[in-house]
Amino acid sequence: MWETIKNKMKQWLDPDENMELPESKINNNVDKHVETRVSYQYPSKKKFDFPVIPDKIENHPKIVTRQLDNTVDIDKHYRKREQQSPVKNDQNKRPFVATEVPSPVYGFKKRPSQENEIDTPAFMRKDSIHNQAKLTFEKFEVDPVDEDHSIDHWEEASDNEVSLINQPELVNDQIDSIESEEYSDNNVPIQSDSNIEVSNEEILHIDDSHSAEEKTSFIQQPSKKTEEKEGRAVPFNVLMRPRDKKHYHERNKQNKSKVTNLPPFYLLDDPIKHSDGNQLWIEEQAQLLETTLHQFHVNAKVINTMQGPSVTRFEIQPEAGVKVSKIKNLSDDIKLNMAAKDIRMEAPIPGKNAIGIEIPNIAAQPVGLQEIFKGKAFQSSNSNLSVGLGLDIAGSSVVTDIKKMPHGLIAGATGSGKSVCINSILISLLYKASHKDVRFLLIDPKMVELAPYNDIPHLVSPVITDVKAATHALKWAVMEMEERYEKFVQEGTRDIDRYNQKMIKQNRIEEKMPYMVIVIDELADLMMVSPQDVEDAICRIAQKARACGIHLLLATQRPSVDVITGLIKANIPTRIAFSVSSQVDSRTIIDTSGAERLLGKGDMLFVENGARNPVRIQGAFVSDDEIERITSYAKKMAPTNYLFEQEQLLKQVDTEETEDDLYSDVLSFVLEHNGASASLLQRRFKIGYNRAARLIDALEHNGIISTQKGSKPRDILVSASDLEQELNRTNN
């Protein structure tokens, strides 16, 4: 009786308690409804495609514990809720960050802090972005995850869940929020790619008969998503800000720009199979060489032979007490006894205690570019300016870098192979670099050698054939060099490599600076027209242009002192000497003799920058058909983008020829003195008679002064206002 009275008093004093009981029934029904939907979301018989990592089943007791904790009677549940109501109020007063509310992206996991993201080095963030970008397109593929790492993540998440289950009011709030989100999405099931942790009700529906593999694969997915979030590979439909979208498109542009359509190897002629060499002939020549030396009382023996494409080198070792000069003086006698076309002696061979005697082969073997390009030396070179020259005496490919030259001089007699060498260099650059990395300025006074390269996208202008335009093209190159150095000063960089690296880091790809290779096929023709201007421009480029990426290649068939001056030769350290007629020409090119004994047809001596001794190379041969095929392919890669044309340079030349620099000063002087004569201009401006007479003729032609009146002075035909108009016209 007292119990009933007590209950009625409690109902009268606290009517809210009666309203909670129906709510609890509704919540129980909701829980059941959520359980059925969650069981549909995570079916126990689903087959996972990604690999399974064996794991220990350590969370099973926790699952059972949660199931037991949830089966409580309603009165006890609401008594706990009534007792813990102050805790709920305290939690509502806490900041939003401190609450354990499940995030639709991260669930109950810890959100990655922005500070850690900033503290991570830039190169590590780049690597993670690059790696995670691939994972977004591989939906069902999972990277191998460390077993201990995945277990730690799962145990941490499950511990958080256990702590939250002890607070029933938070669990109910979370269930209500999940239910409202599901109904708002029109009952669309939650995708498995989301990062929401498995709640208490979801764990209840995992069957105990599941195998360890299924549980391991189920556990493995949150660790995969945790790695994706740490790598900042955010998909477009989750937290993709405009800034992230911009970076994403910029990275795609960079990746596309790296892919370049370089010419394929099948455009080149197939390499000719070289014979192993006539070993019998080599042994006979070695025996004959030893016999010849003994006849002249020189005790020496052949210790090694080395056969190349065009010559064979015999290495002889003299006995103690034999002078090297004695063997060098016998070169003509050895040539006579061995019936050779010509021999070249290298005494001694650098790094060996032997003397090399080079004798031509019976038949020279041609060298193609394809075997050089497919060689390891050319393929392993990372420089955009790597060029293949040919094969040395040992048959190895010779590949040099124009960056290390940095300027080259190619000289030799007519028909010795200069133009073929230039073609092989240009073809090598077409195979090694795109038009965005390397640009060409080709000057060809002969008008036919470099004509096939017209309209390729690498050119800064059409092939220049006029000598006067070539002089102004070199002056343009000097101005381009000065502009590049001004950009280096603004950006605080020292050379073109550091400048381009800075542009790439700052995502300013369009401001990258390409290398420029200036090729002059016949220097002697330019030096005949305007020697002083050409020499000044070449020397300025050779002295300063290396750091800004401008390189110079000069070719001439007249290697005399008036063409290759001392100033030019001092600034161009790399030289290639083909067959010349005299020893004087050989010394003019490479500062030593030996080029006069070359065989021609691509046989060259190559002196690299910093090298003391020349290297004998059989140059690669490039046919006209190969050049046509490769240039036709290059023309299809991209349209031309000329910076200037030859006609513009010729107009500039005509303007300079017709109008003197002193013309405006002479106009003012004539008006002040009210008279004009050639002798007066000579004294006033300190110029010669010819220039003063041309200025007087120009003034007469423009109507400024009258014609000649014998011994009388000329009259001024314009006023001061007309003179101002004339000055404005000339200045404009």
Secondary structure, DSSP 4 states (H G I P E B T S, - for coil): -HHHHHHHHHHHH-THHHHHHHHHHHHHHHHHHHHHHHHHHS-TTPPP-S--------SHHHHHHHHHHH---HHHHHHHHHHTHHHHHHHHHS-GGGS-PPBTTTBTSPPPPHHHHHHS-HHHHHHHHHHHHHHTT-TT------HHHHHHHHHHHHHHHHHHHT-HHHHHHHHHHHHHHHHHTTTPPPPTTS-PPP-HHHHHTS-TT--HHHHHHHHHHHHHHHHHHHTT---TTSS--HHHHHHHHHHHHHHHHH---PPPGGGSPPPPPPP---HHHHHHHHHHHHHHHHHTT--EEEEEEEE-SSEEEEEEEEPTT--HHHHHTTHHHHHHHHT-S--EEESSPTTSSSEEEEEE-SSPPP-BHHHHHTSHHHHT---TTEEEEEEETTS-EEEEETTTS-SEEEE--TTSSHHHHHHHHHHHHHHH--TTTEEEEEE-TTSSSSGGGTT-TTBSSSPB--HHHHHHHHHHHHHHHHHHHHHHHHHT-SSHHHHHHHHHHTT-GGG---EEEEEES-HHHHHHH-HHHHHHHHHHHHHHTTTTTEEEEEEES---TTTS-HHHHHH--EEEE---SSHHHHHHHHSSS-GGG--STTEEEEE-TT-SS-EEEEEPB--HHHHHHHHHHHHHHS----S--HHHHHHHHHHHHHS-TTHHHHHHHHHHHT---HHHHHHHHT--HHHHHHHHHHHHHTTSBPPPBTTBPPPB-S-HHHHHHHHHHHH-
